[in-house]
Amino acid sequence: MKGLFKNKKISMIIGAAAIAASFVASPLAMTVYADGAEVISGDYGFVYDSSDLLTDDEEETLQKKLEEIGEAHDVQIAVVTTDSYSQYTIQEYADDIRDYGELGMKRGNDDSAILLAVCMSEREYYTSTRGEAIQILTDDNLLSLEDKFVSYLSDGDYAKAFDKFADGCDKFCTAYENRDKIPAWKWLACLVLGLAAGGVTVGVMASGMKNVKQNNSAADYEQRNNIRINGRYDRFIRKSVNRVKIDNDSSRGGSTVHRSSSGNTSGGHGGHF
């Protein structure tokens, strides 16, 4: 009986240790939401303002806008604020919240997603991308997107900053979808300009040939006894070499990617404000 009690006690200790270990090993997204901040979410977008930077009305307005943009382009878009992220980097924090789905964002590597994380204690931001959003927000586009909202973060106008972030996402998603499309008016303009240029060229050539008379033989153009050809040869008097540098920078116009802790391929960029 004593031995049985001892075994039960050992089992309880092992069980408690296992539970504690599971909390330690859990991903970031499992532990950063203990402050009870409200998550406003939909099928395509959510707002989690842990730092309480926005009023309730501003949160709802932002979430509605993110939802509309996300639905229009079939991409998930989120804005997250926090006071700190412990021992993690801002990149790891953003990637984990995006990937582990604790706030409702789909987890798959192919699910297109854009998440902006802002940390107030470090005054850092990071835009994390996944799926097709990596191609939408290339390295250059991420820098252009930051130009739209970072200055407002620095000024403390957070509602304006997040609104500009949403507008930028909409702009780049639209541009990506229209990348292979040429508007009909451009085709028409090219056709009209081509016909006009061709008509002018033909008209000029025709006007210059009014005094030309037809000859029946090439001999009529020959000036006899004036030219005598004794020999023929080719002489190269100049050498021209053109050298073209091949640029092997694969990141130019593309996206720099990394592997997040969930194993998903991720893109993104961030900095301080």
MOMO-V291301 format. One record per run of one state. SS is the DSSP state (~ for helix, > for strand, _ for the rest). FROM is the first residue (numbers start at 1). LEN is the number of residues. Records with the same first field share a line. If there is no record, write none. Layout:
SS=FROM-LEN  FROM-LEN
This chain:
_=1-1  26-2  31-8  42-3  50-6  74-2  83-7  101-12  120-4  131-2  137-2  156-2  178-6  208-10  222-35  260-5  273-1
~=2-24  28-3  56-18  90-11  133-4  139-17  158-20  184-24  218-4
>=39-3  45-5  76-7  113-7  124-7  257-3  265-8
